[in-house]
Amino acid sequence: MLTAERRQAIARLLQEQGVVRDLYDDPPEFVTLPGYEASLRGGAGGDTNVYMLRAPEMFVDEYEQGNVKTLCEKLAEVIPEGAFFVVPHHTTRARKHGELSDETYPGPELIPVIEVHSKWGTSEYRGNPNPLKEVHPGPSYVVDLLNRGLELGFIGGTDTHATMPSGVGVKLPLADSIEPGHIDRLPGLTAVWARELTRNAVFRAIRQRRCYAASLERIYLDGSVAGWPFGSRAGWPQPDEPRTVHVSAAAQSDITTIELIRNGEVIHKHSCAGWHDALTYTDEGDWEEVAFESQYLGKFVYYYVRVTCSSGAQAWSSPVWLCENDRP
């Protein structure tokens, strides 16, 4: 329980942070978003990042007694509807994992995206080449959640402790500290498709899953599945109709592979030999045979793309969901 003195100190800190945040919010050159990390227990949502259009007067915390759903309920009491969402953070962390039960999942409007990579490591699938140092044994990977029918676009984060949002965290001249030893992977980045560089536009684009994740490099990644851009959910009433995927990618280093993932499995791997490439692939498999079924989406198939570069940098498109009965 916070004392009155402690609460006043936090309120002053929030005010100071707000002044700095708004000072550096300078569209169309640079945009800031209010946010903070809400720490939750493993099984209750794990560590969760809160994105907002405006910050409340006091942090909302549910660590002792709540979960990610009750966190969202309490946030809704102090932030207008549609002005915040939450993002699961390094979901495979041991003891702070992000297993989301049906009872704690607040829905796609409140959790529109998930962090697939940060400087903790990659949480895409079990057995990936860049895992966290200590991982939870349960179904807390991104693919685990997607296979249950959770609609989650992808972002990348840094979780930097060295005040360098996209830096690798190495010690610099005159610097007093470096990243802790457990945060030693490549920095994560989020790319956003937005019509303008403003706080509202960036917030809205992420909330609509018009975004993708990258690590180390500012990788360009664009494309569609069956004519739907990455991040879309669409009805698919004709299961026997082929689905064509178009991908364009460019990076700072040479791209080595572009992989197409369907329902958590690689169905096509394209080898590359330069800093940019494009891919067109038609999936002619029977939609009915590969479709999953969930209480959230009914019958569905999802696709996303993974790009890997010679430097070790990667990018992950947000998925496209093709559903038997798309809801409005």
One Martini backbone bead per residue (centre of mass of N, CA, C, O) as a GRO file, in nm:
protein
  328
    1MET     BB    1   0.095   0.038   0.025
    2LEU     BB    2   0.068   0.363  -0.035
    3THR     BB    3   0.177   0.642   0.068
    4ALA     BB    4   0.120   0.971   0.056
    5GLU     BB    5   0.414   1.049  -0.003
    6ARG     BB    6   0.461   0.848  -0.236
    7ARG     BB    7   0.232   0.946  -0.419
    8GLN     BB    8   0.337   1.236  -0.454
    9ALA     BB    9   0.607   1.158  -0.586
   10ILE     BB   10   0.483   1.016  -0.834
   11ALA     BB   11   0.320   1.255  -0.938
   12ARG     BB   12   0.565   1.436  -0.991
   13LEU     BB   13   0.702   1.246  -1.191
   14LEU     BB   14   0.474   1.242  -1.401
   15GLN     BB   15   0.485   1.544  -1.460
   16GLU     BB   16   0.778   1.551  -1.559
   17GLN     BB   17   0.746   1.348  -1.786
   18GLY     BB   18   0.530   1.509  -1.940
   19VAL     BB   19   0.704   1.752  -2.009
   20VAL     BB   20   0.921   1.599  -2.172
   21ARG     BB   21   0.739   1.455  -2.372
   22ASP     BB   22   0.611   1.721  -2.494
   23LEU     BB   23   0.873   1.864  -2.574
   24TYR     BB   24   0.957   1.618  -2.789
   25ASP     BB   25   0.693   1.660  -2.936
   26ASP     BB   26   0.765   1.695  -3.306
   27PRO     BB   27   0.575   1.722  -3.540
   28PRO     BB   28   0.717   1.541  -3.815
   29GLU     BB   29   0.999   1.451  -3.663
   30PHE     BB   30   0.884   1.374  -3.360
   31VAL     BB   31   0.755   1.109  -3.142
   32THR     BB   32   0.554   1.064  -2.853
   33LEU     BB   33   0.465   0.813  -2.599
   34PRO     BB   34   0.281   0.714  -2.361
   35GLY     BB   35   0.431   0.502  -2.095
   36TYR     BB   36   0.443   0.170  -1.929
   37GLU     BB   37   0.534  -0.079  -1.690
   38ALA     BB   38   0.343  -0.363  -1.598
   39SER     BB   39   0.368  -0.574  -1.333
   40LEU     BB   40   0.321  -0.926  -1.353
   41ARG     BB   41   0.242  -1.234  -1.309
   42GLY     BB   42   0.268  -1.540  -1.372
   43GLY     BB   43  -0.044  -1.606  -1.539
   44ALA     BB   44  -0.137  -1.276  -1.535
   45GLY     BB   45   0.064  -1.168  -1.802
   46GLY     BB   46   0.296  -1.041  -1.700
   47ASP     BB   47   0.475  -0.829  -1.859
   48THR     BB   48   0.335  -0.496  -1.932
   49ASN     BB   49   0.266  -0.264  -2.180
   50VAL     BB   50   0.161   0.080  -2.178
   51TYR     BB   51  -0.042   0.250  -2.408
   52MET     BB   52  -0.090   0.610  -2.472
   53LEU     BB   53  -0.229   0.935  -2.517
   54ARG     BB   54  -0.260   0.961  -2.199
   55ALA     BB   55  -0.177   1.017  -1.878
   56PRO     BB   56  -0.221   0.953  -1.569
   57GLU     BB   57  -0.187   1.057  -1.238
   58MET     BB   58  -0.162   0.736  -1.191
   59PHE     BB   59  -0.052   0.445  -1.163
   60VAL     BB   60  -0.141   0.119  -1.269
   61ASP     BB   61  -0.161  -0.160  -1.033
   62GLU     BB   62  -0.171  -0.552  -1.027
   63TYR     BB   63   0.038  -0.743  -0.890
   64GLU     BB   64  -0.090  -0.869  -0.624
   65GLN     BB   65  -0.419  -0.927  -0.747
   66GLY     BB   66  -0.393  -0.935  -1.061
   67ASN     BB   67  -0.442  -0.882  -1.415
   68VAL     BB   68  -0.468  -0.790  -1.738
   69LYS     BB   69  -0.775  -0.743  -1.717
   70THR     BB   70  -0.782  -0.567  -1.456
   71LEU     BB   71  -0.594  -0.356  -1.563
   72CYS     BB   72  -0.786  -0.257  -1.789
   73GLU     BB   73  -1.021  -0.181  -1.604
   74LYS     BB   74  -0.859   0.040  -1.444
   75LEU     BB   75  -0.773   0.210  -1.683
   76ALA     BB   76  -1.074   0.281  -1.774
   77GLU     BB   77  -1.116   0.479  -1.520
   78VAL     BB   78  -0.866   0.698  -1.633
   79ILE     BB   79  -0.912   0.621  -1.941
   80PRO     BB   80  -1.028   0.647  -2.230
   81GLU     BB   81  -1.174   0.497  -2.468
   82GLY     BB   82  -0.915   0.416  -2.699
   83ALA     BB   83  -0.645   0.544  -2.521
   84PHE     BB   84  -0.559   0.232  -2.481
   85PHE     BB   85  -0.303  -0.027  -2.451
   86VAL     BB   86  -0.164  -0.359  -2.438
   87VAL     BB   87   0.171  -0.531  -2.409
   88PRO     BB   88   0.330  -0.806  -2.431
   89HIS     BB   89   0.636  -0.895  -2.250
   90HIS     BB   90   0.847  -1.126  -2.268
   91THR     BB   91   0.660  -1.411  -2.248
   92THR     BB   92   0.909  -1.636  -2.177
   93ARG     BB   93   0.962  -1.565  -1.894
   94ALA     BB   94   1.062  -1.676  -1.614
   95ARG     BB   95   0.801  -1.618  -1.371
   96LYS     BB   96   0.694  -1.388  -1.614
   97HIS     BB   97   0.484  -1.501  -1.789
   98GLY     BB   98   0.241  -1.490  -2.089
   99GLU     BB   99   0.006  -1.653  -2.006
  100LEU     BB  100  -0.325  -1.669  -2.158
  101SER     BB  101  -0.619  -1.690  -2.047
  102ASP     BB  102  -0.952  -1.666  -2.097
  103GLU     BB  103  -0.993  -1.501  -1.824
  104THR     BB  104  -0.743  -1.277  -1.892
  105TYR     BB  105  -0.839  -1.206  -2.171
  106PRO     BB  106  -0.941  -0.881  -2.313
  107GLY     BB  107  -0.876  -0.862  -2.612
  108PRO     BB  108  -0.800  -0.705  -2.923
  109GLU     BB  109  -0.842  -0.402  -2.831
  110LEU     BB  110  -0.632  -0.430  -2.573
  111ILE     BB  111  -0.460  -0.665  -2.746
  112PRO     BB  112  -0.317  -0.609  -3.059
  113VAL     BB  113  -0.019  -0.676  -2.955
  114ILE     BB  114   0.318  -0.824  -2.968
  115GLU     BB  115   0.629  -0.908  -2.839
  116VAL     BB  116   0.872  -1.081  -3.034
  117HIS     BB  117   1.111  -0.867  -2.960
  118SER     BB  118   1.413  -0.819  -2.761
  119LYS     BB  119   1.689  -0.786  -2.548
  120TRP     BB  120   1.605  -1.065  -2.427
  121GLY     BB  121   1.458  -1.177  -2.697
  122THR     BB  122   1.286  -1.438  -2.858
  123SER     BB  123   0.908  -1.517  -2.872
  124GLU     BB  124   0.798  -1.684  -3.114
  125TYR     BB  125   0.945  -1.981  -3.069
  126ARG     BB  126   1.030  -2.281  -2.985
  127GLY     BB  127   1.377  -2.291  -3.080
  128ASN     BB  128   1.489  -2.038  -3.127
  129PRO     BB  129   1.805  -1.865  -3.174
  130ASN     BB  130   1.688  -1.614  -2.950
  131PRO     BB  131   1.652  -1.668  -2.654
  132LEU     BB  132   1.602  -1.657  -2.353
  133LYS     BB  133   1.781  -1.755  -2.081
  134GLU     BB  134   1.494  -1.788  -1.929
  135VAL     BB  135   1.234  -2.024  -1.972
  136HIS     BB  136   0.919  -2.111  -2.008
  137PRO     BB  137   0.750  -2.427  -2.042
  138GLY     BB  138   0.507  -2.301  -2.152
  139PRO     BB  139   0.244  -2.146  -2.357
  140SER     BB  140   0.415  -1.830  -2.435
  141TYR     BB  141   0.436  -1.807  -2.719
  142VAL     BB  142   0.327  -1.655  -2.992
  143VAL     BB  143   0.229  -1.911  -3.141
  144ASP     BB  144   0.051  -2.017  -2.915
  145LEU     BB  145  -0.152  -1.776  -2.927
  146LEU     BB  146  -0.227  -1.788  -3.227
  147ASN     BB  147  -0.338  -2.089  -3.221
  148ARG     BB  148  -0.590  -1.981  -3.031
  149GLY     BB  149  -0.690  -1.695  -3.178
  150LEU     BB  150  -0.510  -1.457  -3.129
  151GLU     BB  151  -0.495  -1.113  -3.212
  152LEU     BB  152  -0.151  -1.048  -3.312
  153GLY     BB  153   0.057  -0.827  -3.355
  154PHE     BB  154   0.384  -0.686  -3.430
  155ILE     BB  155   0.657  -0.607  -3.210
  156GLY     BB  156   0.946  -0.418  -3.108
  157GLY     BB  157   1.188  -0.413  -2.841
  158THR     BB  158   1.426  -0.310  -2.591
  159ASP     BB  159   1.452  -0.249  -2.280
  160THR     BB  160   1.626  -0.028  -2.196
  161HIS     BB  161   1.906   0.072  -1.950
  162ALA     BB  162   2.072   0.316  -2.143
  163THR     BB  163   1.901   0.545  -2.298
  164MET     BB  164   1.886   0.357  -2.581
  165PRO     BB  165   1.636   0.252  -2.770
  166SER     BB  166   1.837   0.135  -3.035
  167GLY     BB  167   2.063   0.023  -2.877
  168VAL     BB  168   2.307  -0.225  -2.780
  169GLY     BB  169   2.454  -0.139  -2.489
  170VAL     BB  170   2.726  -0.046  -2.500
  171LYS     BB  171   3.005   0.085  -2.383
  172LEU     BB  172   3.086   0.418  -2.338
  173PRO     BB  173   3.233   0.692  -2.324
  174LEU     BB  174   3.161   0.808  -1.995
  175ALA     BB  175   3.013   0.563  -1.911
  176ASP     BB  176   2.870   0.395  -1.619
  177SER     BB  177   2.686   0.194  -1.796
  178ILE     BB  178   2.522  -0.108  -1.873
  179GLU     BB  179   2.368  -0.364  -1.948
  180PRO     BB  180   2.243  -0.619  -1.831
  181GLY     BB  181   2.326  -0.954  -1.873
  182HIS     BB  182   2.016  -1.040  -1.970
  183ILE     BB  183   2.053  -0.792  -2.192
  184ASP     BB  184   2.198  -0.932  -2.503
  185ARG     BB  185   2.041  -0.864  -2.745
  186LEU     BB  186   1.897  -0.740  -2.998
  187PRO     BB  187   1.748  -0.474  -3.087
  188GLY     BB  188   1.427  -0.348  -3.095
  189LEU     BB  189   1.171  -0.274  -3.345
  190THR     BB  190   0.917  -0.045  -3.475
  191ALA     BB  191   0.698  -0.051  -3.747
  192VAL     BB  192   0.492   0.205  -3.914
  193TRP     BB  193   0.179   0.252  -4.073
  194ALA     BB  194   0.138   0.598  -4.165
  195ARG     BB  195   0.020   0.909  -4.276
  196GLU     BB  196   0.151   1.030  -4.008
  197LEU     BB  197   0.367   1.204  -3.770
  198THR     BB  198   0.180   1.121  -3.498
  199ARG     BB  199   0.048   1.019  -3.214
  200ASN     BB  200  -0.227   0.923  -3.322
  201ALA     BB  201  -0.127   0.764  -3.573
  202VAL     BB  202   0.058   0.563  -3.430
  203PHE     BB  203  -0.141   0.449  -3.230
  204ARG     BB  204  -0.353   0.355  -3.439
  205ALA     BB  205  -0.172   0.164  -3.607
  206ILE     BB  206  -0.106  -0.036  -3.383
  207ARG     BB  207  -0.403  -0.101  -3.305
  208GLN     BB  208  -0.438  -0.204  -3.626
  209ARG     BB  209  -0.169  -0.366  -3.712
  210ARG     BB  210   0.020  -0.139  -3.867
  211CYS     BB  211   0.281  -0.344  -3.815
  212TYR     BB  212   0.631  -0.423  -3.724
  213ALA     BB  213   0.916  -0.621  -3.667
  214ALA     BB  214   1.259  -0.567  -3.544
  215SER     BB  215   1.624  -0.616  -3.567
  216LEU     BB  216   1.884  -0.372  -3.555
  217GLU     BB  217   1.737  -0.306  -3.827
  218ARG     BB  218   1.585  -0.101  -4.079
  219ILE     BB  219   1.344  -0.281  -4.203
  220TYR     BB  220   1.182  -0.350  -4.497
  221LEU     BB  221   0.818  -0.438  -4.492
  222ASP     BB  222   0.593  -0.580  -4.738
  223GLY     BB  223   0.240  -0.689  -4.792
  224SER     BB  224   0.032  -0.985  -4.879
  225VAL     BB  225  -0.284  -1.175  -4.836
  226ALA     BB  226  -0.516  -1.211  -5.057
  227GLY     BB  227  -0.496  -0.874  -5.063
  228TRP     BB  228  -0.408  -0.849  -4.761
  229PRO     BB  229  -0.268  -0.676  -4.537
  230PHE     BB  230  -0.078  -0.669  -4.290
  231GLY     BB  231  -0.301  -0.719  -4.003
  232SER     BB  232  -0.538  -0.867  -4.118
  233ARG     BB  233  -0.896  -0.945  -4.124
  234ALA     BB  234  -1.071  -1.212  -4.305
  235GLY     BB  235  -1.284  -1.350  -4.507
  236TRP     BB  236  -1.321  -1.722  -4.614
  237PRO     BB  237  -1.562  -1.885  -4.808
  238GLN     BB  238  -1.327  -2.031  -5.005
  239PRO     BB  239  -1.120  -2.290  -4.929
  240ASP     BB  240  -1.017  -2.377  -5.240
  241GLU     BB  241  -0.878  -2.110  -5.264
  242PRO     BB  242  -0.610  -1.961  -5.340
  243ARG     BB  243  -0.313  -1.807  -5.175
  244THR     BB  244  -0.153  -1.501  -5.227
  245VAL     BB  245   0.187  -1.393  -5.175
  246HIS     BB  246   0.332  -1.071  -5.101
  247VAL     BB  247   0.684  -0.958  -5.097
  248SER     BB  248   0.882  -0.686  -4.952
  249ALA     BB  249   1.246  -0.629  -4.909
  250ALA     BB  250   1.479  -0.436  -4.693
  251ALA     BB  251   1.830  -0.374  -4.608
  252GLN     BB  252   2.149  -0.315  -4.494
  253SER     BB  253   2.192  -0.596  -4.527
  254ASP     BB  254   2.184  -0.899  -4.635
  255ILE     BB  255   1.950  -1.113  -4.749
  256THR     BB  256   1.885  -1.460  -4.696
  257THR     BB  257   1.569  -1.480  -4.593
  258ILE     BB  258   1.225  -1.575  -4.679
  259GLU     BB  259   0.949  -1.655  -4.468
  260LEU     BB  260   0.656  -1.860  -4.465
  261ILE     BB  261   0.391  -1.858  -4.228
  262ARG     BB  262   0.164  -2.127  -4.126
  263ASN     BB  263   0.046  -2.196  -3.836
  264GLY     BB  264   0.369  -2.199  -3.731
  265GLU     BB  265   0.470  -2.292  -4.025
  266VAL     BB  266   0.690  -2.352  -4.270
  267ILE     BB  267   0.607  -2.333  -4.635
  268HIS     BB  268   0.833  -2.111  -4.725
  269LYS     BB  269   1.173  -2.071  -4.869
  270HIS     BB  270   1.365  -1.782  -4.953
  271SER     BB  271   1.649  -1.714  -5.125
  272CYS     BB  272   1.904  -1.468  -5.090
  273ALA     BB  273   2.153  -1.201  -5.250
  274GLY     BB  274   2.064  -0.924  -5.100
  275TRP     BB  275   1.923  -0.616  -4.977
  276HIS     BB  276   1.693  -0.707  -5.184
  277ASP     BB  277   1.346  -0.837  -5.221
  278ALA     BB  278   1.106  -1.071  -5.369
  279LEU     BB  279   0.774  -1.234  -5.318
  280THR     BB  280   0.585  -1.508  -5.475
  281TYR     BB  281   0.312  -1.704  -5.331
  282THR     BB  282   0.111  -2.005  -5.364
  283ASP     BB  283  -0.146  -2.139  -5.172
  284GLU     BB  284  -0.297  -2.470  -5.247
  285GLY     BB  285  -0.400  -2.561  -4.999
  286ASP     BB  286  -0.628  -2.687  -4.787
  287TRP     BB  287  -0.792  -2.499  -4.570
  288GLU     BB  288  -0.947  -2.712  -4.399
  289GLU     BB  289  -0.694  -2.892  -4.318
  290VAL     BB  290  -0.534  -2.633  -4.160
  291ALA     BB  291  -0.742  -2.535  -3.980
  292PHE     BB  292  -0.838  -2.367  -3.711
  293GLU     BB  293  -1.009  -2.350  -3.380
  294SER     BB  294  -1.201  -2.090  -3.209
  295GLN     BB  295  -1.376  -1.875  -2.996
  296TYR     BB  296  -1.281  -1.611  -3.158
  297LEU     BB  297  -1.270  -1.716  -3.494
  298GLY     BB  298  -1.304  -1.992  -3.542
  299LYS     BB  299  -1.219  -2.059  -3.844
  300PHE     BB  300  -0.855  -2.056  -3.921
  301VAL     BB  301  -0.587  -1.872  -4.093
  302TYR     BB  302  -0.237  -1.792  -4.065
  303TYR     BB  303   0.000  -1.532  -4.169
  304TYR     BB  304   0.363  -1.485  -4.198
  305VAL     BB  305   0.680  -1.301  -4.199
  306ARG     BB  306   1.036  -1.386  -4.226
  307VAL     BB  307   1.337  -1.200  -4.188
  308THR     BB  308   1.687  -1.265  -4.280
  309CYS     BB  309   2.017  -1.164  -4.205
  310SER     BB  310   2.364  -1.160  -4.208
  311SER     BB  311   2.371  -0.993  -3.923
  312GLY     BB  312   2.090  -1.116  -3.768
  313ALA     BB  313   1.871  -0.969  -3.862
  314GLN     BB  314   1.512  -0.909  -3.822
  315ALA     BB  315   1.169  -0.975  -3.949
  316TRP     BB  316   0.808  -0.926  -3.865
  317SER     BB  317   0.510  -0.971  -3.964
  318SER     BB  318   0.204  -0.925  -3.946
  319PRO     BB  319  -0.065  -1.093  -3.957
  320VAL     BB  320  -0.299  -1.295  -4.145
  321TRP     BB  321  -0.653  -1.349  -4.129
  322LEU     BB  322  -0.848  -1.636  -4.228
  323CYS     BB  323  -1.202  -1.656  -4.207
  324GLU     BB  324  -1.497  -1.808  -4.228
  325ASN     BB  325  -1.626  -1.590  -4.007
  326ASP     BB  326  -1.636  -1.270  -4.025
  327ARG     BB  327  -1.640  -1.012  -3.823
  328PRO     BB  328  -1.713  -0.670  -3.791
   0.00000   0.00000   0.00000
